[in-house]
């Protein structure tokens, strides 16, 4: 049984379970979804991705959560809170990946906004980041739509990334 973490008017975000492998494999096996990642994942790669998410839950208490449509109960993607080390500093990131059939519906923005509130209110962190490759124009637009701004450019996992930042309101 998975635990619901957040709810929005159209969506709910819940912990990913091993039962979600078919969806995760379909999403991470899509070349367009994965075009800004090092590679498209086969089923074994999707299984490793899922296991890393479960590991994050046990070690960090957070990770990618499955984004589910409240009306249909069908998954749409994964959005969540990830602890990342960026330039030697442990940062709180909100990451988002929506499966291609559900692009351009505002799902990433809606789910990520709820995650921002979670970071600020529940985790009581002073800031949240998004790591976005400079070539990933759609993710940059999502970050900007969440009132995030580029703080710097850095290397992360062997790729250049812009570090978008949003600070908690005081």
HELIX and SHEET records of a PDB file:
HELIX    1   1 UNK A   18  UNK A   20  5                                   3    
HELIX    2   2 UNK A   21  UNK A   28  1                                   8    
HELIX    3   3 UNK A   43  UNK A   60  1                                  18    
HELIX    4   4 UNK A  100  UNK A  102  5                                   3    
HELIX    5   5 UNK A  107  UNK A  117  1                                  11    
HELIX    6   6 UNK A  118  UNK A  122  3                                   5    
HELIX    7   7 UNK A  137  UNK A  145  1                                   9    
SHEET    1   A 5 UNK A   4  UNK A   7  0                                        
SHEET    2   A 5 UNK A  11  UNK A  15 -1                                        
SHEET    3   A 5 UNK A  64  UNK A  69 -1                                        
SHEET    4   A 5 UNK A  75  UNK A  86 -1                                        
SHEET    5   A 5 UNK A  89  UNK A  98 -1                                        
SHEET    1   B 3 UNK A 127  UNK A 132  0                                        
SHEET    2   B 3 UNK A 159  UNK A 167 -1                                        
SHEET    3   B 3 UNK A 149  UNK A 156 -1                                        
END                                                                             
